[in-house]
Amino acid sequence: MTSFLGREEIRVHLAPGTLIACEVTRLWLRPLITRKAHFDFDAGDRGRAMEALAAWIAQGPAGRALTWIIGAGETQYFVLPWSPALIDRGLRDAYARARFEQLFDQEATSSAFYFSTPSDDNGQLVSCVPIDLPKELAAFAQRTGCELAGIKPSVPMVWDQFRDVLETERGTLCVVDGDRQAIVRHDRKRIKDITVRSSSKSVAVGSKREGVFRRFSNEPSTAPLPASSADLRLPAQPGFVAADDAAYAFALCGAL
């Protein structure tokens, strides 16, 4: 069941230096966040955090669905030019791998590829994560007795959550995830380009002629509510208030 009615779903955001976990229960189609936790780790050493997460999951009932949201620290992105000829999946995959090697000067065999839905006219967002990461996360789900519901890069998760707003506009979406940020320039449904950089580097807000600037972040808000029109916020739900629980925003993106 894709709605996970009558059962808990565990959603874990793999962010820079931390695992951010939320337990979500559906009651009459409405999400209820029953537990939240985070498990910090040093760069390159998340073993103890994974063990702590496994113990946290074990405190609840068995047979839950587990969704992983992969943050910008583990992901590379690019836009694959799209044409009717690339409807053939094998040709598309070969083209994407060649484009990846051209852009990042890395062997394509080092990464697993995730393809977003192509735009109507031109372009498809491709997300790439280290090749061993999906295997590690699938093995973790099996070890903890969870059904692996999905492994999803964070930027397309944010896009899908807010597509009703973004696909009516032309401008820039800034997705801030810890010490990394993804800058997505788009023209309504078409994603034109995407870059990932340090969060310490400022992003120039475009003029009116350049379109609308929007931002989604897991940082606590210092602005008074309601938020400015540039901020994208998840709706408040039982167990989650955007102004207080910003750290869990990526984990809950797609669930609220």
PAZAZA-342957 format. One record per atom (N, C-alpha, C): x, y, z; residue in one letter. Coordinates in steps of 0.05 Angstrom, whole numbers, plus 32768, in hexadecimal, padded with zeros to 4 digits. Example, Ala and Ser with C-alpha at 12.3 -4.5 7.8 and 13.67 -1.06 7.14 Angstrom:
81087F8E809CA/80F67FA6809CA/81087FBE809CA/81017FD3808ES/81117FEB808FS/81028001809DS/
# end
This chain:
80117FE88000M/800080008000M/801280198000M/800E802B7FEDT/801E80427FEBT/801880577FFFT/80008057800AS/7FF8806B801ES/80008064803AS/8007804B803FF/800F80418059F/7FFA8047806FF/7FE080428067L/7FCB8045807AL/7FCD80318090L/7FC9803A80A9G/7FC8802780BFG/7FE4801D80C7G/7FF9802980BER/8014802080C5R/8027803880C7R/803D803580D3E/8050804B80D5E/8064804A80BEE/806C806280B6E/8081806580A2E/8098807380B0E/80B0806880ACI/80C8807580B6I/80D58084809EI/80DA809E80A2R/80E780AE808DR/810180B88099R/811780B3808BV/813280BB8095V/814080CC8080V/814880E48089H/815780F68078H/817580F2807EH/818480EA806AL/81A180E7806DL/81AD81028066L/81B28112807BA/81BC812D8078A/81DA812E807FA/81E881438078P/82048145807FP/82088143809EP/8215812D80A6G/821C812980C2G/8205812080D4G/81EE811A80CAT/81D8811180DBT/81C3810180CCT/81B680EF80DAL/819F80E180D0L/818780ED80DFL/817380F680D0I/815C810480DBI/814480F280D5I/813780E880EAA/812280D380E7A/810780DD80F1A/80F280D680E3C/80D780DB80ECC/80C680C280E8C/80B480BE80FBE/80A180A880F9E/808680B480F4E/807980AB80DEV/806080B780D6V/804A80A280D5V/803380A880E2T/801C809680E1T/800580A480D2T/7FF7809480C2R/7FE080A080B4R/7FC6809A80C4R/7FB880AF80CAL/7F9E80AC80D8L/7F8980BA80C7L/7F7780AA80BBW/7F6280B680A9W/7F6F80C78094W/7F8480BC8087L/7F9380C98071L/7FA380E1807AL/7FA380E88094R/7FB280FF809ER/7FCB80F580ACR/7FE3810180A5P/7FFB80F880B2P/7FFD810280CFP/800780F180E0L/800D80F780FCL/802A80F08101L/803A81038109I/805680FE810EI/805880F6812CI/805F80DC8130T/805F80D1814BT/807A80D28159T/808F80D1814AR/80AA80D28156R/80BD80E18143R/80D080EF814EK/80E580FC813FK/810080F8814EK/811580F5813FA/813080F2814CA/814580F88137A/815D80FF8141H/81748102812FH/818C80F5813CH/819E80EB812AF/81B680DC8133F/81CE80E78124F/81DF80F58133D/81F681038127D/820E80F08123D/821F80F78110F/823780E7810CF/824C80F980FFF/826580F08102D/827B80FE80F5D/827C80F780D7D/8286810980C8A/8287810680ABA/829580EB80A4A/828880DC8093G/829480C38089G/829180AB809DG/828380AF80B4D/8281809A80C7D/8265809A80D4D/8251808F80C5R/8236809080CFR/822D807580DBR/8240806380E0G/823A804880EAG/822B80498104G/823480588118R/822780598132R/820C80678130R/820A807B811EA/81F08088811AA/81DC8074810EA/81E5806480FCM/81D3805080F0M/81CA803C8105M/81DC80348117E/81D48021812CE/81C0802E813FE/81C580488146A/81B280568157A/81968058814AA/8197805D8130L/817D805F8121L/816F80448121L/817E802E811DA/81728013811EA/8165800E8139A/81728016814FA/816780128169A/814E8022816DA/814E803B8162W/8136804C8164W/811F80408154W/81248035813DI/810F8028812DI/81048010813BI/811580018149A/810D7FE98157A/80FA7FEE816EA/80F980078177Q/80E7800E818DQ/80CA800E8185Q/80C5800E816AG/80A9800E8160G/80A27FF38155G/80897FF1814AP/80807FD7813FP/808F7FCF8126P/808F7FB58120A/809D7FAB8109A/808D7FB080F0A/809A7FAC80D9G/808D7FAD80BFG/80877FC980B5G/80967FDD80BER/80917FF880B4R/809F7FFD809AR/80958011808CA/80A280198073A/80B8802D8079A/80CE802C806BL/80E5803D806FL/80EC804C8055L/80EB80668056T/80F38077803FT/810B80878047T/812080868035W/813880968039W/813780AE8027W/813D80C58032I/814080DE8022I/815E80E58023I/816A80E6800BI/818780EA8009I/818D81078005I/819C81138017G/81A2812F8016G/81B781378002G/81BB81517FFFA/81CE815C7FEBA/81EB81547FF0A/81F1814D8009G/820D8145800FG/8215812B8002G/8201811A7FFAE/820681007FEEE/81FE80FF7FD1E/81F581157FC5T/81E881157FABT/81F581297F98T/81F781207F7FQ/81FE81327F69Q/81E781337F56Q/81E3814A7F49Y/81CC814E7F38Y/81D481597F1DY/81C581537F09F/81C781617EEFF/81AD815D7EE0F/81AA816E7ECBV/8192816C7EBAV/819A815F7EA0V/818B814A7E9AL/8190813B7E81L/817E81467E6BL/818981507E55P/817881597E3FP/816681427E36P/814E81497E30W/813A81347E2AW/813081377E0EW/812C81207E01S/812081207DE6S/811081067DE4S/80FD81057DD1P/80EE80EC7DCEP/80FF80D37DC9P/811780D77DBEA/812980C07DB9A/813280B37DD3A/813180C27DE9L/813B80B77E02L/812580A97E13L/810E80A57E06I/80FA80967E14I/810380797E19I/811580707E08D/812180567E0DD/813380587E25D/812D80477E3AR/813B804A7E53R/815880447E51R/815F80307E41G/817C80297E3FG/818B80407E32G/8180804D7E1EL/818E80637E11L/8190807B7E25L/817A80807E33R/817A80957E47R/819080917E5CR/819280787E66D/81A580727E7BD/81C280767E71D/81C7806D7E59A/81E280707E4DA/81E9808D7E49A/81D5809D7E40Y/81D980B97E3CY/81DF80C77E57Y/81D080BF7E6CA/81D380CB7E86A/81EF80C47E92A/81F880AC7E8ER/821280A47E98R/822980B37E8AR/822680B77E70A/823A80C67E61A/823A80E37E6AA/822280EE7E6ER/8220810A7E77R/822C810D7E93R/822780FA7EA5F/823280FB7EC0F/825180FC7EBFF/825D80EB7EAFE/827A80E97EAEE/828581037EA2E/8277810F7E8FQ/828081287E83Q/827F813F7E98Q/826981407EA8L/826681567EBBL/827781547ED4L/827A813B7EDEF/828781387EF8F/82A2812A7EF7F/82AB81227EE0D/82C581167EDDD/82C880FE7EEFD/82B380ED7EF1Q/82B280D57F01Q/82A780BE7EF0Q/82AF80A67EF7E/82A3808F7EEAE/8286808C7EF2E/827580887EDEA/825880857EE3A/8252806D7EF5A/826380597EF4T/825F80417F04T/826280477F22T/826B805F7F29S/826E80667F46S/8254806F7F52S/823F80737F42S/8226807F7F4BS/820D806F7F43S/81F980717F54A/81DE80687F4DA/81CE80807F44A/81BD807C7F2FF/81AF80927F22F/819180907F29F/818580A87F2FY/816980AA7F33Y/815E80BF7F20Y/814980B87F11F/813E80C97EFCF/812380D57F05F/812180EF7F05S/810780FC7F0AS/80F680FB7EF1S/80DD81017EF4T/80CB81027EDDT/80D481187ECAT/80D781127EB0P/80E081277E9DP/80CB813D7E9AP/80D481557E94S/80C2816B7E90S/80B481677E75S/809F81767E70D/808F81727E58D/809E81787E3FD/80B0818C7E40D/80BD81947E28D/80DA818B7E26D/80EA818F7E3CN/810681897E39N/811381887E55N/812281737E5AG/813281717E73G/8127815D7E87G/813A814F7E94Q/8133813C7EA9Q/8148813E7EBFQ/814081427ED8L/815281447EEEL/815C81287EF5L/817781257EF7V/8184810C7EFEV/819381107F18V/818E80FE7F2BS/819B80FF7F45S/81AE80E77F47S/81C680EB7F51C/81DA80D67F52C/81E580D47F6FC/81E680BB7F79V/81F080B77F94V/820680A17F92V/8218809F7FA6P/822C808A7FA5P/8220806F7FA2P/822D805E7F91I/822180457F89I/821B80327FA0I/822B80337FB5D/822680217FCCD/8211802A7FDFD/820880447FDDL/81F5804E7FF0L/81DA80417FEFL/81CE803D7FD8P/81B4802F7FD7P/81B580137FE2P/81CB80057FDDK/81CF7FEA7FE8K/81D07FEB8007K/81DE7FFE8012E/81E08001802FE/81C58007803BE/81B68019802FL/819C8021803AL/8187800A8037L/81897FFB8021A/81767FE4801EA/817D7FCF8033A/81977FCA8038A/819F7FB6804BA/81967FBE8067A/81977FD8806DF/818F7FE28087F/81717FDD808BF/81617FE38076A/81447FDE8078A/813E7FC1807EA/814C7FAF8070Q/81477F938074Q/814F7F8B8091Q/81667F95809AR/81707F8E80B5R/815D7F9880CBR/814F7FAE80C6T/813E7FB980DBT/81217FB080D7T/811C7F9E80C5G/81017F9380C1G/80EE7FA680B4G/80F87FB980A4C/80E77FCD8097C/80E47FC78079C/80CE7FCF806EE/80CB7FCE8051E/80D87FE78046E/80EA7FE48032L/80F77FFB8026L/80E380088012L/80D8801F801AA/80C4802C800AA/80D0803D7FF4A/80E980467FF8G/80F680567FE4G/810F80637FEDG/8121806A7FDAI/813980797FDEI/813680917FCBI/813480A97FD6K/812D80C07FC6K/813F80D87FCCK/814D80E37FB7P/815D80FB7FBBP/814B81127FC4P/815781247FD3S/814781397FE0S/813C814E7FCDS/814B81567FB8V/8142816C7FA7V/812981647F97V/8128814D7F8AP/810E81457F7DP/80F781417F91P/80FE81397FAAM/80E981377FBEM/80DD81537FC4M/80EE81677FC6V/80E481837FCBV/80D4818C7FB3V/80DE81877F9BW/80D181907F83W/80B581837F81W/80B381697F86D/8099815C7F85D/808581677F9AD/8090816D7FB2Q/807F81777FC8Q/807281927FC0Q/808281A37FB2F/807981BE7FADF/807581C47F8FF/807181AF7F7FR/806F81B37F62R/805781C47F5BR/804281C47F6AD/802B81D47F64D/803181F27F64D/804581FA7F74V/804F82157F75V/8065821A7F60V/807982097F61L/8091820D7F50L/808B820C7F32L/807981FA7F2AE/807481F67F0EE/8063820B7F02E/805A821F7F11T/804C82367F07T/805E824E7F05T/8077824B7F0CE/808A82627F0EE/80A3825E7EFEE/80B182737EF9R/80CC82727EEER/80DF827F7F02R/80F482717F09G/8106827C7F1DG/811A82697F28G/8120826B7F42T/8135825B7F4ET/812B824F7F68T/813082367F6CL/812A82287F85L/814582217F93L/8148822A7FABC/816082257FBBC/815882117FD1C/816481F97FD0V/815F81E47FE3V/817781E27FF6V/817481EC800FV/818A81ED8022V/818881D58034V/819E81C58035D/819F81AC8045D/81B981AC8054D/81B881B7806DG/81D081B7807DG/81E581CA8071G/81FD81BF806CD/821281CF8061D/821381CF8043D/81FE81C48036R/81FD81C38019R/81E281CF800FR/81E381DA7FF7Q/81CB81E57FEBQ/81CA81DE7FCEQ/81B381D77FC4A/81AF81D27FA7A/81A081EA7F9BA/81AA81F57F86I/819E820C7F78I/819182027F5EI/817682037F5DV/816781F87F46V/815B82107F37V/816382137F1ER/815782287F0ER/8144821B7EFBR/812C82277EFAH/811782197EEAH/8105822E7EDCH/80F882247EC8D/80E482347EB9D/80CA82237EBAD/80BA82297ECFR/80A282197ED4R/80A981FC7ED7R/809F81EA7EC6K/80A381CD7EC9K/80BF81C57EC1K/80CD81D67EB3R/80E781CE7EA8R/80FE81D67EBCR/810D81C37EC5I/812581C87ED5I/813C81CD7EC1I/814781E57EC2K/815B81ED7EAFK/817781E47EB7K/817E81E87ED0D/819881E07EDAD/819781DE7EF8D/81AB81D07F04I/81AC81CC7F21I/81CA81CB7F29I/81D181D97F3ET/81EC81D87F49T/81EA81D47F67T/81FF81C77F72V/820181C27F8FV/821A81D07F99V/821781DF7FAER/822E81EE7FB9R/822B81F07FD7R/824081FC7FE3S/823F82008000S/822A82138008S/821D820F801FS/820882218029S/8214823C8032S/822E823C8036S/823B8255803FS/823D82698028S/823A8260800FK/823A82727FF8K/821E827C7FF2K/821C82967FF1S/820282A27FEDS/81F7829D7FD1S/81DD829E7FCFV/81CF829B7FB5V/81C382B57FAEV/81CA82C07F97A/81BF82D97F8FA/81A182D67F89A/819182E67F96V/817482E57F90V/816F82F57F76V/816382E87F63G/815F82F47F49G/814D830C7F4AG/814F831D7F36S/813D83337F33S/812283297F2AS/810F833B7F28K/80F483337F20K/80F583277F04K/810783317EF3R/810983267ED8R/8112830A7ED8R/812183017EEDE/812C82E67EEEE/811982D37EFBE/810382DC7F06G/80EF82CA7F11G/80EE82CA7F2FG/80E182B57F39V/80DC82B37F56V/80F282A37F63V/80FB82AC7F7BF/810E829E7F8AF/810082907FA1F/810382767FA3R/80F782667FB9R/810C82567FC8R/810682507FE1R/811A82427FF2R/810C822E8003R/811982168005F/811082018018F/812881F98028F/812581F88043S/813C81F48054S/813481E4806DS/814981D78079N/814581CA8092N/815181DA80A9N/815481F580A4E/815E820780B9E/8146821380C8E/814A821880E2P/8134822580F1P/812E824180E6P/8114824780E5S/810C826180DAS/810F827780EFS/811B828E80E6T/811D82A580F8T/810982BB80F0T/80FB82B580DAA/80E782C880D0A/80CD82C480DFA/80BE82DA80E4P/80A482D780F0P/809082C880DEP/807E82B980E9L/806A82AC80D9L/805382BF80D4L/804682BE80BCP/804B82AB80A7P/806582B08098P/8070829C808DA/808A829E807FA/808782B08066A/809D82BB805DS/809C82CA8044S/809582B8802DS/808D82C58017S/808482B58000S/809B82A57FF4S/80B482AD7FFAA/80CB829F7FEEA/80D082847FFCA/80C682818014D/80CB82688023D/80B68253801CD/80BF823A8019L/80AE82238015L/80AD8214802FL/80958211803AR/809282038054R/807F81EC8052R/808481D78060L/807281C08062L/805A81C98073L/804281BE806EP/802B81C5807EP/802E81B9809AP/802481C880AEA/802481BE80C9A/801281A680CCA/801B819280DBQ/800C817A80E0Q/8010817280FDQ/7FFF81618109P/800481588124P/8020814C8127P/803081578139G/804B814E813DG/8060815D812EG/80578170811DF/806B817F810DF/8061819C8109F/807281AF8111V/806E81CB810DV/808681D680FFV/808281E180E7A/809981E980D6A/80AC81FB80E4A/80A2820F80F3A/80B482228100A/80C582158115A/80BB82008122D/80CA81F38138D/80D981DA812FD/80D081CD811AD/80DB81B38112D/80E881B480F7D/80F581CA80F0A/810181CD80D6A/811581B780D0A/812381AD80E4A/8138819880DFA/812C817F80D2A/8112817B80D6Y/8105816380CCY/80F7816780B1Y/80FB817F80A5A/80EC8186808DA/80F181738076A/810A816B8071F/81108159805BF/8106813D8060F/810881348079A/80FD8119807FA/80E08117807AA/80D1812D807EL/80B4812D807BL/80AB81378060L/80BD8140804FC/80B681498034C/80AB81318024C/809481348019G/8087811E800BG/8074810E801CG/807581128036A/806381038048A/804C81158052A/804F81308050L/803B8142805AL/802D81508043L/
# end
